[in-house]
């Protein structure tokens, strides 16, 4: 009789991609075996346009391979239109 003991589901460490460009973040996450979902986050600093502001799950945490990491990418100039005077 052969008994195999499972250590539970396999997890991988999520890379920290905050402060990277959107394309670099996507490449690093995909290379680590994760899917990527992108959401826009308005920023007031033009130097943050196209830069990852936050991610979920956070870098350094454990997640199953193939799971999706959501990154919020800065979008400069994306503001609400002013209301009527």
N, C-alpha and C positions, 0 to 999 in steps of 0.2 A: 504494500500500500504506500502511495506517495502523497504526502500532504504539503501543499504550498501555502505559505502564510503571506497574506497581502499586507503591505505597509500602508495601505490606503491609496487614494488617488494620487497620481503623480502631480507635483506642482513645480512651477519654475519661478524664479525671481523676476519680477517685472523691472525692466530697466528704467532709470530716472531719465526722462526725456524733456523735462522742463528746461526752458531757456534754449532749446535747440530750435532750428527752423522746422517748419512743418514737414518738408521732404526728408530731412535727416531723421526726425523723430519717427516718421512712418517706416523708413528703411530699417532703423534699429529695432523697432518693435516687431516688424515682420521677420527680420533675421532671427529674433529670439523666439519666434513661433506664436506670436500673438496677432489677433486681428486688430484693426484700428477703426475707430469711429471719430469723426472730426466735427466739432461744434465751433462756431465763431464766438469770440468774446470781445466786445468793444474795448478799445484802449485809447487813451488820450496822447500817448507818447508814440510818435511815428517810428521810433527805433524798435518798438515792440510789434510792429505790423508783420504778421507771418511767423511770429515766435510763439512756441508753446508756453502758455501761462500756467495751466494746471493740468493734471491728469488723474484719472480714476480707473483702476486702483493706483495708489501712489507708488512711486519708485521704491524698490527695496522690499515691497510686500510680495507675498506668494499668491500665485493664481494658476489654474489649470492651463496647460498648453492649449492653444487654439482659442482661448477666451478673448473677449474684446476689451481693449483698453481705450477709454474715451479721452481724447486730448482736446483742450480748449485753446484755440489758436487766436492770437490777437488780430483784430481787424481795426486798423486806424480809420477814423472818419465815419464810423458806423454809429451815428447818433440819431436819436428820435427827432423828427421834424418839429420845429417850434409850433406851439399852439397858436390859435388866432389871437390877434392883438386885443 
